[in-house]
Amino acid sequence: MNIVLLGYGKMGKVIEKIALSRGHNIVARIDVNNRSEFDALTAADVDAVIEFSHPLSAYDNVKSCIEKGIPVVSGTTGWLEKKPELEALTLEKGGAFFWSSNYSIGVNIFFKLNKMLAKLISPQKQYSVSTTEIHHTEKKDSPSGTAITIAEGLIENLAGKEKWINNEIPADNEVAIWSAREGKVPGTHIVKYISDIDQIEILHQAHGREGFALGAVIAAEWIADKKGVFGMDDLLAE
């Protein structure tokens, strides 16, 4: 495949390594210094774009891909209030847009386990729930997109929970996300249920960026011949 990397920071470089190892060609590596190179590309030049940029750039980046008719895989978080607009544009243009808060296969299994556990615990009112996320100090958004996805899974399956809050003491109808930024931590997510007599905890700890990068490249391979709006549940279902 001919792939464009839209965003060429640390994550983009790991994605490049994985893509090349799987036999793909990197057509362009785009960052803030050479954005005009992407403007010159067309759907004839590119099979897919993998977009890991910045929350302030993601909307324009993904929109440009959709308007060019190039399938786009995005992993940028912190901009999701605008995502429904791009989903509608994708369907209008007959394009292909794949987004996930986390491309790690392990994390997506964790998402499913999180929902299953929440459903089991929901009738047990003696437990309080919270989720913690720890990332490297260079991460721009807080809470992480992965933590938000985890919290949304809790809200969906725990009776009485209506919204999440970040780094605040929660009310009875809220799920607390506790966010920390430490050193070079690739990503740790924890869900805790605490009662007076015991504690239940599930944890996912990334050891590096390779798992995220591999999932993004697999998503680009998967979406290249498809039309519509997709996520990791669609990919894992096949």
PLY file of the C-alpha trace (Angstrom):
ply
format ascii 1.0
element vertex 238
property float x
property float y
property float z
element edge 237
property int vertex1
property int vertex2
end_header
0.00 0.00 0.00
0.96 3.65 -0.48
0.52 5.28 2.92
0.80 8.90 4.04
1.73 9.64 7.64
-0.14 12.78 8.67
1.69 13.69 11.85
5.30 12.61 12.17
6.11 12.73 15.86
7.20 9.81 18.01
4.08 7.82 17.20
4.37 8.54 13.47
7.91 7.24 13.44
6.92 3.97 15.13
4.03 3.59 12.66
6.48 4.14 9.81
8.72 1.35 11.11
5.80 -1.09 11.41
4.36 -0.15 7.99
7.71 -0.64 6.24
8.20 -3.99 7.97
4.84 -5.11 6.53
5.90 -4.20 2.98
4.16 -0.84 2.59
5.47 2.32 0.96
5.46 5.66 2.80
4.51 8.25 0.18
4.90 11.27 2.48
5.65 12.17 6.07
3.67 15.31 6.91
4.06 17.59 9.90
3.57 21.30 10.58
6.64 22.16 8.51
5.52 20.61 5.20
1.70 20.57 5.29
1.61 21.90 1.71
3.00 18.57 0.47
-0.19 16.85 1.62
-2.35 19.45 -0.14
-0.68 18.45 -3.42
-1.49 14.73 -3.04
-4.56 13.09 -4.59
-6.44 9.82 -4.14
-4.51 8.44 -7.10
-1.27 8.79 -5.11
-2.42 7.35 -1.78
-4.21 4.19 -0.59
-4.64 5.37 3.01
-3.64 8.11 5.43
-2.69 7.37 9.03
-3.32 10.52 11.08
-1.70 10.95 14.52
-1.25 14.68 14.87
-2.49 17.24 17.42
-5.99 17.88 18.82
-6.01 21.34 17.23
-5.07 19.95 13.80
-7.01 16.68 13.68
-10.34 18.07 12.43
-8.79 19.85 9.44
-6.50 16.91 8.70
-9.28 14.33 8.64
-11.62 16.65 6.73
-8.99 17.13 4.02
-8.63 13.36 3.62
-12.37 12.85 3.32
-12.71 15.65 0.78
-9.84 14.18 -1.27
-11.50 10.75 -1.21
-8.58 9.15 0.64
-9.37 6.56 3.36
-8.16 7.93 6.70
-7.25 6.18 9.94
-7.10 8.65 12.84
-5.83 8.10 16.36
-5.71 11.70 17.53
-7.75 12.34 20.68
-8.92 15.51 22.40
-11.12 16.84 19.56
-14.14 14.51 19.59
-16.80 17.21 19.86
-16.28 17.72 16.10
-16.12 14.04 15.15
-19.87 13.70 14.32
-19.46 16.40 11.64
-16.76 14.35 9.93
-18.76 11.14 10.21
-21.63 12.88 8.40
-19.23 14.26 5.77
-17.77 10.78 5.24
-21.21 9.32 4.52
-22.10 12.27 2.29
-18.90 11.90 0.23
-18.90 8.10 0.18
-15.55 8.09 1.94
-13.86 5.94 4.56
-13.04 7.17 8.09
-11.67 4.94 10.85
-11.16 6.35 14.34
-10.19 4.78 17.64
-9.06 6.22 20.94
-6.59 3.34 21.10
-5.42 0.93 18.39
-3.87 -1.63 20.70
-5.54 -5.03 20.33
-4.98 -5.59 24.06
-6.67 -2.32 25.00
-9.68 -3.15 22.85
-10.00 -6.50 24.63
-9.75 -4.47 27.87
-12.64 -2.27 26.67
-14.82 -5.34 26.27
-13.75 -6.79 29.65
-14.50 -3.42 31.26
-18.08 -3.48 29.96
-18.62 -7.10 31.02
-17.35 -6.46 34.54
-19.46 -3.30 34.89
-22.58 -5.20 33.87
-21.86 -7.89 36.49
-21.20 -5.36 39.25
-24.08 -3.00 38.43
-26.56 -4.68 40.85
-23.96 -4.62 43.65
-24.47 -1.15 45.09
-21.79 -1.58 47.76
-19.05 -0.85 45.20
-17.81 2.59 44.15
-16.02 2.84 40.82
-13.20 4.99 39.47
-10.70 4.82 36.63
-7.11 6.03 36.55
-4.95 6.86 33.54
-1.21 7.57 33.59
0.69 8.84 30.53
3.98 10.50 29.60
4.37 14.22 30.27
4.27 15.07 26.54
0.66 13.92 26.11
-1.44 16.95 25.18
-4.97 15.94 26.20
-6.33 14.99 29.61
-8.08 12.73 30.28
-6.82 10.38 27.57
-9.18 9.27 24.82
-8.76 5.72 26.08
-9.84 6.75 29.59
-12.92 8.45 28.14
-13.81 5.29 26.21
-13.42 3.26 29.42
-15.62 5.72 31.33
-18.27 5.63 28.61
-18.29 1.84 28.88
-18.90 2.17 32.62
-21.71 4.69 32.13
-23.34 2.41 29.57
-23.38 -0.56 31.95
-23.56 0.79 35.52
-27.06 1.79 36.64
-27.27 5.40 37.78
-24.06 6.63 36.16
-24.70 9.50 33.74
-21.40 11.30 33.07
-17.67 11.31 33.78
-15.56 13.99 35.44
-11.79 14.48 35.53
-9.70 14.86 38.69
-12.69 15.80 40.84
-14.58 14.05 43.63
-17.58 12.44 41.89
-21.25 12.69 42.73
-23.30 9.48 42.87
-24.22 9.76 39.17
-20.64 10.44 38.02
-17.62 8.30 37.10
-14.32 9.74 38.26
-11.33 9.68 35.90
-8.07 10.38 37.71
-5.37 11.56 35.27
-1.62 11.76 35.89
1.34 12.68 33.68
4.59 11.00 34.66
7.96 10.59 32.94
7.83 8.45 29.78
4.89 6.18 30.64
3.40 4.90 27.32
-0.03 4.37 28.86
-1.55 2.73 31.94
-5.30 2.41 32.57
-6.90 1.04 35.73
-10.53 0.48 36.70
-11.21 -0.01 40.41
-14.31 -1.14 42.30
-14.00 -0.58 46.05
-16.33 -1.65 48.86
-15.89 -1.77 52.63
-14.82 -5.40 52.46
-12.86 -5.82 49.22
-11.54 -4.33 45.99
-11.73 -5.50 42.36
-9.30 -4.06 39.83
-8.50 -4.51 36.15
-5.41 -2.96 34.55
-3.87 -2.51 31.13
-0.26 -1.36 30.93
1.41 -0.64 27.60
5.13 -1.40 27.44
5.71 0.80 24.38
4.08 2.38 21.32
4.47 -0.68 19.07
1.08 -2.18 19.95
-0.71 1.07 19.06
1.27 1.44 15.84
0.61 -2.12 14.66
-3.13 -1.71 15.23
-3.16 1.53 13.22
-1.35 -0.09 10.28
-3.71 -3.08 10.38
-6.65 -0.64 10.36
-5.20 1.11 7.28
-4.87 -2.25 5.52
-8.43 -3.15 6.49
-10.11 0.12 5.46
-8.44 0.59 2.07
-11.28 -0.99 0.05
-14.20 0.04 2.29
-16.68 2.92 2.50
-18.19 4.22 5.72
-17.36 5.11 9.32
-15.53 2.47 11.34
-13.80 1.66 14.61
-11.93 -1.18 16.22
-15.10 -3.15 16.99
-15.70 -3.42 13.23
-12.16 -4.59 12.56
-12.13 -7.13 15.40
-15.51 -8.54 14.34
-14.00 -9.94 11.13
0 1
1 2
2 3
3 4
4 5
5 6
6 7
7 8
8 9
9 10
10 11
11 12
12 13
13 14
14 15
15 16
16 17
17 18
18 19
19 20
20 21
21 22
22 23
23 24
24 25
25 26
26 27
27 28
28 29
29 30
30 31
31 32
32 33
33 34
34 35
35 36
36 37
37 38
38 39
39 40
40 41
41 42
42 43
43 44
44 45
45 46
46 47
47 48
48 49
49 50
50 51
51 52
52 53
53 54
54 55
55 56
56 57
57 58
58 59
59 60
60 61
61 62
62 63
63 64
64 65
65 66
66 67
67 68
68 69
69 70
70 71
71 72
72 73
73 74
74 75
75 76
76 77
77 78
78 79
79 80
80 81
81 82
82 83
83 84
84 85
85 86
86 87
87 88
88 89
89 90
90 91
91 92
92 93
93 94
94 95
95 96
96 97
97 98
98 99
99 100
100 101
101 102
102 103
103 104
104 105
105 106
106 107
107 108
108 109
109 110
110 111
111 112
112 113
113 114
114 115
115 116
116 117
117 118
118 119
119 120
120 121
121 122
122 123
123 124
124 125
125 126
126 127
127 128
128 129
129 130
130 131
131 132
132 133
133 134
134 135
135 136
136 137
137 138
138 139
139 140
140 141
141 142
142 143
143 144
144 145
145 146
146 147
147 148
148 149
149 150
150 151
151 152
152 153
153 154
154 155
155 156
156 157
157 158
158 159
159 160
160 161
161 162
162 163
163 164
164 165
165 166
166 167
167 168
168 169
169 170
170 171
171 172
172 173
173 174
174 175
175 176
176 177
177 178
178 179
179 180
180 181
181 182
182 183
183 184
184 185
185 186
186 187
187 188
188 189
189 190
190 191
191 192
192 193
193 194
194 195
195 196
196 197
197 198
198 199
199 200
200 201
201 202
202 203
203 204
204 205
205 206
206 207
207 208
208 209
209 210
210 211
211 212
212 213
213 214
214 215
215 216
216 217
217 218
218 219
219 220
220 221
221 222
222 223
223 224
224 225
225 226
226 227
227 228
228 229
229 230
230 231
231 232
232 233
233 234
234 235
235 236
236 237
